[in-house]
Amino acid sequence: MLVIDKERHVFNVARRTFVDPAILEAEREKIFGRCWLYLGHTSELAKPGDFVTRQVGGRHIIFARNPKGELRALLNTCAHRGAKVCRERAGNAKSFQCFYHGWIFGLDGNLRNLPDEEAYPADFKARSTSGLQPVPRFDTYRGFAFVCFDADAVSLSDYLAGAKEYIDIVADQSDLGMAIVGGTQEYSIRANWKLLAENSFDGYHAATNHATYLDYLKNTNGGLANVALKGVSHDLGNGHAVVEYSAPWGRPVAQWIPMWGDQGKVEIDAIYERLVERHGKERADRIATRNRNLVIFPNLVINDIMAITVRTFYPTAPDFMLINAWALAPAEESKWAREYRLFNFLEFLGPGGFATPDDVEALEQCQRGYANMAEVGWNDMSKGMGRETPSYDDEAQMRAFWAQWNQRIFEAAA
């Protein structure tokens, strides 16, 4: 599905990969069934008994904190007849009861009670098969919780590889820890899921597809004469990659802009000084003034730009995906900084912001264009091949994604 010629700087991706149902079935087995996938953030479970339910990699999961404060990831299906046990999206509970026959499970997954218990063997509740089954692999890194359905997969730490450096940069923005703010944004795109993976760290499209936002910055951000972006891209291993760059927008973490006024400057200066105290000036400058679009293979995006977005996306068909997005912020952030962070989040990154509708339109137009794939069958991903240090608007990061995709779909089976 790839044509690669390093000497001639050719890297082509077959458009069939975006439309073929057989490819999607292979992805469900070999990628979503075997890779580490983002489940949630530990801040979503602040107290014992807190839980959220999610669909991850086609499986229904309960993400919960048990009475001992331990985190659990349980498959949300009753051991009796297979019904979804927890039908609430989030809450706080001491146990979960299946509505069908009334079986009751603890937050550790163990079967606690069941009607007509005397009709079952004495050891029935203690059997491992009688409880809610744990996800085969569950682990966390710096507050980000992941699951994997392959019991033989490498550790989460090994899987994340070089992406850990960039998760650390996000996590180090807070004294008290990062936290999910508010609820989940949910929307859909009539396009293949891999198009959004590409788009999420594609710097090449910013000047054209988001020209309206850049013009808006010129008029509102203190009359900026230059809103150009500048930076580099990095292959982080295992299909993960990042673009890191400077940009003119305000960052509550802390990059001040004139639009925020004198009060904002006082706030931002104080945040910056705390960063310097904790991390030193060089790292503080990187945290405060550099932007990052990070894609963790296959489908986790952490956009640390004018706000922080955590985003996942899953295919329901070759030409349709469902997206979930959350805002992330320092837990101790002031009311002023939180207000501007959420304004930035909604203004650019939200489903109705400057960026997302542009991106949705672009990806859906790509998907429509693949109707011509019999005659025009390849996407070009060669921009920047041969450069020693790829620019943020080259396509080295996409080549990293596609090389891992190709290895998992084809080479692993060879």
ABEGO torsion letter per residue (X at the ends): XBBBBAAAGBBBBBAAAAABAAAAAAAAAAAAAABBBBAEBAAABABBGBBBBBBBGGBBBBBBBBAAGBBBBBBBBBAAAGBBABABABEBBABBBBAAAGBBBBAAGBBABBBGAAABBAAAAABAAABBBBBABBBBBGGBBBBBABAABBBAAAAAEAAAAAAAAAAAABAAEBBBBEBBBBBBBBBBAAAAAAAAABAAAAAAAAAAAAAAAAAABGGBABABBBEBBBBAEGGBBBBBBBBABBBAABBBBAAAEAAAAAAAAAAAAAAAAAAEAAAAAAAAABBBBBBBOAABBBBBBABBBBBBBBBABAABBBBBBBBBBBAABBAAAAAAAAAAAAAAABAABAAAAAAAAAAAAAAAAAAAAAABABBBAABGBGBABBBAABAAAAAAAAAAAAAAAAAAAX
